[in-house]
Amino acid sequence: MTDRHAILVVDDEEAIRDSCRQVLTKTGYECHTAVDGIEGLHLCRQIEPDVLLLDLMMPGMDGLEVLSQVRKTHPHLVCVVITGYATIESAVDAMKAGAFDFLPKPFTPDELRLIVNRAIEQHDLLKETAALREEKERMKQYFITIVAHELRSPLLLVKQYMDLILGKKMGKIDDTAEEMLGGAHSTLTGLLDIIADWLKLARTNSGDIAGSLESIDIMPVLEKVVQDLQPFADDRGVTLRLERLNERCRISAHAESLEVVFKNLVSNAIKYNRPSGSVIVDGLCAEGTLRINVRDTGIGIPKDEIPFIFEDFFRVKSGKTAEIPGTGLGLSIVQKIVESHHGSVEVDSTEGEGTAFSVFLPTLGADEGKAGPAKGQEAAERKPV
């Protein structure tokens, strides 16, 4: 194959194939032809063309079926369908199925050259866009590495030194120094929280989760979340309770990512609660959907701010939240992780009364759910917290 753009013409009419080959070869393109859909698919795999000229009305495998096949295996291939005037509706259907344009029969050499040139421009644009996306992803991964290793690591080291000093492990310090170091330690902790949340968000956006899904039971994940956050709830004087689901059901999920989801929701429910308030984690498994609720008796969210709570860095601004630390990334991370699991998040909140977040995730079928032991299955038999 040469460096010229390659065109594949698939048409059962010999005259169409020959005329297209002559015109396109003289124009400077590398032109290949196929007599039917099966040969066309074979040549697509063999020569990797840039543009496909595809007749819709062919015996055996018709053009729409060929188009459906090539869209799966060659997503950047630009397809122009060839059709008679009597099949314009079919051409429109083909464009809805992913064709770039259509060329009605009979057509002139100039009309052929014009539409092929436009298709080549589209192909080059798609190729350039894909290359830019790849470069953007490489830069993002590089930046994640820089932040994780060149920024977070030294800050963690500084925090460890501060922990030693404030813990009086290095000797006594006077009250003024202790107060100043305490403020610096608090600021540093907040900065590390921002970095940690940003890294979670960046890794979620990069699509790492989709390739790591497995069949799991959600209860061990929820039990661990509640166990880990129980001391935080006790310190705040908040009652934290986990209730068992109505039945066991399995989902296709990345357990560690869902742990992040429910830790964010439960920790928020504790942070924004009232003294002697409560947080209840419960759920329901029915009709192919797992619903997990995190309900609190906290300060609630103003109705006019609810549409924005899943945006990056957004925080509800009020006198009640001003002193509560946070990065504004937690709920954004929650939504992105849940959506990567083909699920959704809903919120119902009343100011001064409380908030309920509901996470909806698709369940596995009976056969899928029984397909081998999943990670953490043994822990599913533990008693709820």
Sequence and secondary structure as in RCSB ss.txt:
>XXXX:A:sequence
MTDRHAILVVDDEEAIRDSCRQVLTKTGYECHTAVDGIEGLHLCRQIEPDVLLLDLMMPGMDGLEVLSQVRKTHP
HLVCVVITGYATIESAVDAMKAGAFDFLPKPFTPDELRLIVNRAIEQHDLLKETAALREEKERMKQYFITIVAHE
LRSPLLLVKQYMDLILGKKMGKIDDTAEEMLGGAHSTLTGLLDIIADWLKLARTNSGDIAGSLESIDIMPVLEKV
VQDLQPFADDRGVTLRLERLNERCRISAHAESLEVVFKNLVSNAIKYNRPSGSVIVDGLCAEGTLRINVRDTGIG
IPKDEIPFIFEDFFRVKSGKTAEIPGTGLGLSIVQKIVESHHGSVEVDSTEGEGTAFSVFLPTLGADEGKAGPAK
GQEAAERKPV
>XXXX:A:secstr
  SS EEEEE S HHHHHHHHHHHHHHT EEEEESSHHHHHHHHHHH  SEEEEESS SSS HHHHHHHHHHH T
T EEEEEEEGGGHHHHHHHHHTT  EEEEES  HHHHHHHHHHHHHHHHHHHHHHHHHHHHHHHHHHHHHIIIII
IIHHHHHHHHHHHHHHTTTT    HHHHHHHHHHHHHHHHHHHHHHHHHHHHHHHTTTTGGG EEEEHHHHHHHH
HHHHHHHHHHHT EEEE   SS  EEEE HHHHHHHHHHHHHHHHHT  TT EEEEEEEEETTEEEEEEEE S  
  GGGGGGTTSTT    STTTTTS   S HHHHHHHHHHHTT EEEEEEETTTEEEEEEEEEB  HHHHTSS  T
TTGGGGS   
